[in-house]
Amino acid sequence: MDIKEKLTFRIDSYTPESLPMARLAEYLSNLAALYGSEESVHFDSITKGSAKLNVSIDEPAVPKVMWRLQSVNSASAVQDAQRAYQTLDNLLRADNAVGTISTGKKGGKILEFLGRKLAIQETVTIIQPTTVDGVVIKIGGKDATIPVHLRDQEGKVIRCEIRGEAYAKELSRHYLGNPIRAHGSGKWVRHGDGTWEIQLLTIQSYEELDTTPLDEILADFKSVSNNGWGSMEFPIEEWRKLRGLE
């Protein structure tokens, strides 16, 4: 098989002799996810000069692998490649290391991992008006402030609370029912990597969401005479434009 390109991932805090096998497996697993084209990327060896993890890439896959690496820190990067890059950088930071990926050519460095050199940002907490959608999957408690858990469309659980037994009892009618839209005061945290996460929402009001399928709603609109919807060839596309989704 014609081999076109070789890549080397360098970990400066290890040598081949000191790199634990379990840690090696973590690095290789995430490198495979970063490179992509799994059937065309082959592990070759570990060589000295710190610890260098060497792979070979079959010629047809070279452009795709190189594009993934060169675009990983840009807006055009593939999401799974970005995740793999971040995981590798976290592993290097935990190992007090920095890393690079280079080609076999002289001066062929194509990607850097800051690892231990990355400045850790302080955690920031803010309180601001917040609205979330989700299904009530847990509610209950004996205190004046009652815990509530919502599960959003992506399956993420959002911790909430509601104050007053009467309001909690009313909200409990929606337990495992249709999703609700909850409004209130949200406590948000910015983590060291710059991502934001909601920690707690104090619910002040909510409404049940209509789960009627969009095509049925638009069919009802079209049945009303002289409102313009009945003459549209693509009503869903027009609805998306009105909502600012296109």
VODRENBA-842498 format. One line per field, with one value per residue (C-alpha): residue number from 1; x, y, z; residue in one letter. Coordinates in nm, 4 decimals. Layout:
pos = [NUM | ...]
px = [X | ...]
py = [Y | ...]
pz = [Z | ...]
code = [a | ...]
//
This chain:
pos = [1 | 2 | 3 | 4 | 5 | 6 | 7 | 8 | 9 | 10 | 11 | 12 | 13 | 14 | 15 | 16 | 17 | 18 | 19 | 20 | 21 | 22 | 23 | 24 | 25 | 26 | 27 | 28 | 29 | 30 | 31 | 32 | 33 | 34 | 35 | 36 | 37 | 38 | 39 | 40 | 41 | 42 | 43 | 44 | 45 | 46 | 47 | 48 | 49 | 50 | 51 | 52 | 53 | 54 | 55 | 56 | 57 | 58 | 59 | 60 | 61 | 62 | 63 | 64 | 65 | 66 | 67 | 68 | 69 | 70 | 71 | 72 | 73 | 74 | 75 | 76 | 77 | 78 | 79 | 80 | 81 | 82 | 83 | 84 | 85 | 86 | 87 | 88 | 89 | 90 | 91 | 92 | 93 | 94 | 95 | 96 | 97 | 98 | 99 | 100 | 101 | 102 | 103 | 104 | 105 | 106 | 107 | 108 | 109 | 110 | 111 | 112 | 113 | 114 | 115 | 116 | 117 | 118 | 119 | 120 | 121 | 122 | 123 | 124 | 125 | 126 | 127 | 128 | 129 | 130 | 131 | 132 | 133 | 134 | 135 | 136 | 137 | 138 | 139 | 140 | 141 | 142 | 143 | 144 | 145 | 146 | 147 | 148 | 149 | 150 | 151 | 152 | 153 | 154 | 155 | 156 | 157 | 158 | 159 | 160 | 161 | 162 | 163 | 164 | 165 | 166 | 167 | 168 | 169 | 170 | 171 | 172 | 173 | 174 | 175 | 176 | 177 | 178 | 179 | 180 | 181 | 182 | 183 | 184 | 185 | 186 | 187 | 188 | 189 | 190 | 191 | 192 | 193 | 194 | 195 | 196 | 197 | 198 | 199 | 200 | 201 | 202 | 203 | 204 | 205 | 206 | 207 | 208 | 209 | 210 | 211 | 212 | 213 | 214 | 215 | 216 | 217 | 218 | 219 | 220 | 221 | 222 | 223 | 224 | 225 | 226 | 227 | 228 | 229 | 230 | 231 | 232 | 233 | 234 | 235 | 236 | 237 | 238 | 239 | 240 | 241 | 242 | 243 | 244 | 245 | 246]
px = [0.0000 | 0.1376 | 0.2024 | 0.1940 | 0.2344 | 0.3629 | 0.2518 | 0.4141 | 0.2439 | 0.5058 | 0.4520 | 0.7367 | 0.6941 | 0.7316 | 0.9829 | 0.8848 | 0.9999 | 0.8044 | 0.4739 | 0.2220 | 0.0352 | -0.3078 | -0.2146 | -0.0781 | -0.4154 | -0.5947 | -0.3675 | -0.4000 | -0.7782 | -0.8173 | -0.5567 | -0.7578 | -1.0681 | -0.8730 | -0.7228 | -1.0445 | -1.0336 | -0.9798 | -0.9310 | -0.6503 | -0.4502 | -0.2058 | -0.0026 | 0.3659 | 0.5797 | 0.6871 | 1.0262 | 1.2526 | 1.2838 | 1.0417 | 0.7657 | 0.6718 | 0.3643 | 0.4103 | 0.1367 | 0.1211 | -0.1680 | -0.2752 | -0.2517 | -0.6253 | -0.7007 | -0.4145 | -0.6035 | -0.8970 | -0.6753 | -0.4634 | -0.7738 | -0.9103 | -0.5851 | -0.5395 | -0.8979 | -0.9402 | -0.9200 | -1.1382 | -1.5118 | -1.5056 | -1.3712 | -1.5617 | -1.7168 | -1.5735 | -1.2255 | -1.2557 | -1.3641 | -1.0699 | -0.8275 | -0.9621 | -0.9425 | -0.5814 | -0.4969 | -0.6580 | -0.4550 | -0.1354 | -0.2217 | -0.2873 | 0.0520 | 0.2246 | 0.3105 | 0.2796 | 0.2410 | 0.2736 | 0.1722 | 0.4282 | 0.4791 | 0.7876 | 0.9217 | 1.1681 | 0.9863 | 0.6568 | 0.4757 | 0.1042 | -0.0722 | 0.0218 | -0.1301 | -0.0712 | -0.1243 | 0.0457 | 0.1085 | -0.2607 | -0.3611 | -0.6525 | -0.9287 | -1.1055 | -1.4529 | -1.7148 | -2.0703 | -2.3531 | -2.7267 | -2.9508 | -3.3064 | -3.3248 | -3.5759 | -3.5428 | -3.7628 | -3.7925 | -3.9977 | -4.0482 | -3.8772 | -3.8462 | -4.0228 | -4.0530 | -3.9238 | -4.0349 | -3.8640 | -4.0112 | -3.7886 | -3.8685 | -3.6209 | -3.7291 | -3.5439 | -3.6164 | -3.4847 | -3.4321 | -3.4580 | -3.0927 | -3.1390 | -2.9531 | -3.0931 | -3.1379 | -3.1543 | -3.4313 | -3.6265 | -3.9671 | -4.0795 | -4.4074 | -4.6074 | -4.8999 | -4.6803 | -4.4986 | -4.8268 | -4.9475 | -4.6222 | -4.6374 | -4.9382 | -4.6895 | -4.4692 | -4.3575 | -4.6093 | -4.5719 | -4.2625 | -4.2889 | -4.1162 | -3.9841 | -3.8853 | -3.6920 | -3.3576 | -3.0723 | -2.7369 | -2.4747 | -2.1112 | -1.8290 | -1.5768 | -1.2032 | -1.2304 | -1.4674 | -1.7882 | -2.1044 | -2.3351 | -2.6561 | -2.6287 | -2.9717 | -3.2925 | -3.5317 | -3.8663 | -4.0888 | -4.3394 | -4.3941 | -4.6316 | -4.6988 | -4.5667 | -4.7892 | -4.6610 | -4.8839 | -4.6672 | -4.5753 | -4.7313 | -5.0678 | -5.0477 | -4.9677 | -5.2505 | -5.4902 | -5.3488 | -5.3998 | -5.7632 | -5.8446 | -5.9523 | -5.7769 | -5.4838 | -5.2190 | -5.0966 | -5.3151 | -5.1461 | -4.7887 | -4.6015 | -4.3582 | -4.5277 | -4.2716 | -3.9849 | -4.1837 | -4.2526 | -3.8793 | -3.8049 | -4.0612 | -3.9034 | -3.5582 | -3.4377 | -3.3204]
py = [0.0000 | 0.3403 | 0.5527 | 0.9237 | 1.1025 | 1.0480 | 1.2451 | 1.2677 | 1.3715 | 1.4819 | 1.4830 | 1.6722 | 1.5438 | 1.1731 | 0.9390 | 0.6078 | 0.4344 | 0.6573 | 0.6810 | 0.4525 | 0.2101 | 0.3277 | 0.6891 | 0.5890 | 0.4310 | 0.7569 | 0.9606 | 0.7180 | 0.6975 | 1.0745 | 1.1093 | 0.8615 | 1.0780 | 1.3923 | 1.2499 | 1.0803 | 0.8424 | 0.5540 | 0.2882 | 0.4883 | 0.6012 | 0.3438 | 0.3553 | 0.2972 | 0.3445 | 0.5452 | 0.7091 | 0.9215 | 1.2974 | 1.3108 | 1.0648 | 1.0766 | 0.8859 | 0.8177 | 0.7308 | 0.6738 | 0.7844 | 0.6136 | 0.8502 | 0.8881 | 1.0096 | 1.2602 | 1.5736 | 1.5055 | 1.4411 | 1.7503 | 1.9653 | 1.8457 | 1.9363 | 2.2741 | 2.3833 | 2.2496 | 2.5949 | 2.7666 | 2.8059 | 2.5475 | 2.2685 | 1.9439 | 1.9215 | 1.5792 | 1.6980 | 2.0010 | 1.7771 | 1.5423 | 1.8365 | 1.9770 | 1.6367 | 1.5931 | 1.9412 | 1.8563 | 1.5333 | 1.7267 | 1.9861 | 1.7099 | 1.5599 | 1.9005 | 1.8782 | 2.0609 | 1.8923 | 1.9301 | 1.7449 | 1.7577 | 1.6018 | 1.4022 | 1.7015 | 1.9449 | 2.2324 | 2.0584 | 2.1588 | 2.1880 | 2.1964 | 2.2979 | 2.2056 | 2.4617 | 2.2141 | 2.3436 | 2.6841 | 2.7674 | 3.0339 | 2.9096 | 3.1669 | 3.2426 | 3.1029 | 3.3769 | 3.3636 | 3.5935 | 3.6184 | 3.7216 | 3.6765 | 3.3352 | 3.1260 | 2.7502 | 2.4810 | 2.1308 | 1.8497 | 1.8384 | 1.5144 | 1.5837 | 1.8072 | 1.7813 | 1.8914 | 2.0180 | 2.3571 | 2.6872 | 2.6630 | 2.3386 | 2.1687 | 2.1089 | 1.9323 | 1.9949 | 1.7847 | 1.9776 | 1.8452 | 1.7392 | 1.5348 | 1.7751 | 1.8089 | 2.1686 | 2.2282 | 2.4675 | 2.5745 | 2.7236 | 2.9083 | 2.8433 | 2.5235 | 2.6476 | 2.7242 | 2.3918 | 2.2010 | 2.3746 | 2.2984 | 1.9326 | 1.8871 | 1.8981 | 1.6200 | 1.4005 | 1.5821 | 1.8274 | 2.0489 | 2.3868 | 2.7182 | 2.8413 | 3.2042 | 3.3332 | 3.4282 | 3.2116 | 3.1551 | 3.1087 | 3.0034 | 3.0568 | 2.7771 | 2.8066 | 2.6973 | 2.9880 | 2.7857 | 2.8976 | 2.6665 | 2.7344 | 2.6116 | 2.7028 | 2.8647 | 3.0161 | 2.9792 | 3.2854 | 3.1982 | 2.9318 | 2.8175 | 2.4802 | 2.4492 | 2.3458 | 2.0153 | 2.0183 | 1.9295 | 2.2276 | 2.0779 | 2.0535 | 2.4155 | 2.5339 | 2.3220 | 2.5065 | 2.8391 | 2.7396 | 2.6461 | 3.0078 | 3.1981 | 3.5117 | 3.5038 | 3.4315 | 3.1008 | 2.8894 | 3.0196 | 2.9549 | 2.6727 | 2.6237 | 2.7439 | 2.5856 | 2.7760 | 3.0994 | 3.0252 | 2.9738 | 3.3096 | 3.4843 | 3.3244 | 3.4397 | 3.0812 | 3.1351]
pz = [0.0000 | -0.0970 | 0.2147 | 0.1403 | 0.4733 | 0.8261 | 1.1327 | 1.4760 | 1.7990 | 2.0542 | 2.4337 | 2.5965 | 2.9542 | 2.8732 | 2.7170 | 2.5566 | 2.8761 | 3.1186 | 2.9304 | 3.1096 | 2.8839 | 3.0039 | 2.9310 | 2.5911 | 2.5124 | 2.6019 | 2.3778 | 2.0860 | 2.1168 | 2.0991 | 1.8256 | 1.6177 | 1.6726 | 1.5819 | 1.2618 | 1.1470 | 0.8462 | 1.0898 | 0.8213 | 0.6590 | 0.9650 | 1.1071 | 1.4303 | 1.3584 | 1.6665 | 1.9694 | 1.9290 | 2.1465 | 2.1573 | 2.4503 | 2.3523 | 1.9839 | 1.8666 | 1.4956 | 1.2460 | 0.8712 | 0.6485 | 0.3283 | 0.0335 | -0.0486 | 0.3063 | 0.3392 | 0.2226 | 0.4549 | 0.7598 | 0.6926 | 0.6499 | 0.9866 | 1.1592 | 0.9917 | 1.0578 | 1.4126 | 1.5734 | 1.3144 | 1.2714 | 0.9909 | 1.2135 | 1.2473 | 1.5944 | 1.6812 | 1.5789 | 1.8076 | 2.0964 | 2.0393 | 2.0228 | 2.3511 | 2.5212 | 2.4098 | 2.5373 | 2.8720 | 2.8932 | 2.8247 | 3.0888 | 3.3422 | 3.2535 | 3.2839 | 2.9152 | 2.5857 | 2.2503 | 1.8764 | 1.5620 | 1.2821 | 0.9423 | 0.8527 | 0.6625 | 0.8215 | 0.9886 | 0.9310 | 1.2517 | 1.1738 | 1.5124 | 1.8663 | 2.2020 | 2.4764 | 2.7581 | 3.0738 | 2.9115 | 2.8818 | 3.1303 | 3.3403 | 3.3481 | 3.6712 | 3.7204 | 3.6815 | 3.8177 | 3.7111 | 3.7802 | 3.4910 | 3.3551 | 3.1905 | 2.9970 | 2.9471 | 2.7919 | 2.9329 | 3.0787 | 3.4558 | 3.5634 | 3.9367 | 4.1871 | 4.5613 | 4.8974 | 5.2362 | 5.2464 | 5.1319 | 4.8241 | 4.6397 | 4.4020 | 4.0408 | 3.7610 | 3.3924 | 3.1043 | 2.7799 | 2.4225 | 2.4226 | 2.7396 | 2.9668 | 3.3191 | 3.4380 | 3.8129 | 3.9141 | 4.2193 | 4.2823 | 4.5938 | 4.7686 | 4.8131 | 4.6049 | 4.3042 | 4.3416 | 4.3595 | 4.0448 | 3.8642 | 3.9724 | 3.7412 | 3.4542 | 3.5948 | 3.3000 | 3.0802 | 2.7970 | 2.8086 | 2.9774 | 2.9147 | 3.2497 | 3.3118 | 3.6080 | 3.7563 | 3.6301 | 3.7965 | 3.5222 | 3.5599 | 3.3114 | 3.3407 | 3.2908 | 2.9268 | 2.8518 | 2.8269 | 3.0107 | 3.2051 | 3.3925 | 3.7504 | 3.8849 | 3.7648 | 4.0172 | 3.8397 | 3.8594 | 3.5855 | 3.3221 | 3.0514 | 2.8946 | 2.5393 | 2.2509 | 2.1120 | 1.8041 | 1.5004 | 1.2829 | 0.9697 | 1.1478 | 1.2642 | 0.9134 | 0.7723 | 1.0067 | 0.8873 | 0.5247 | 0.5904 | 0.6861 | 0.3760 | 0.2504 | 0.4934 | 0.2282 | 0.3716 | 0.1474 | -0.1671 | -0.0492 | -0.2193 | 0.0698 | 0.3922 | 0.6287 | 0.4622 | 0.4957 | 0.8633 | 0.9243 | 0.7620 | 0.9831 | 1.2888 | 1.1795 | 1.1362 | 0.7784]
code = [m | d | i | k | e | k | l | t | f | r | i | d | s | y | t | p | e | s | l | p | m | a | r | l | a | e | y | l | s | n | l | a | a | l | y | g | s | e | e | s | v | h | f | d | s | i | t | k | g | s | a | k | l | n | v | s | i | d | e | p | a | v | p | k | v | m | w | r | l | q | s | v | n | s | a | s | a | v | q | d | a | q | r | a | y | q | t | l | d | n | l | l | r | a | d | n | a | v | g | t | i | s | t | g | k | k | g | g | k | i | l | e | f | l | g | r | k | l | a | i | q | e | t | v | t | i | i | q | p | t | t | v | d | g | v | v | i | k | i | g | g | k | d | a | t | i | p | v | h | l | r | d | q | e | g | k | v | i | r | c | e | i | r | g | e | a | y | a | k | e | l | s | r | h | y | l | g | n | p | i | r | a | h | g | s | g | k | w | v | r | h | g | d | g | t | w | e | i | q | l | l | t | i | q | s | y | e | e | l | d | t | t | p | l | d | e | i | l | a | d | f | k | s | v | s | n | n | g | w | g | s | m | e | f | p | i | e | e | w | r | k | l | r | g | l | e]
//
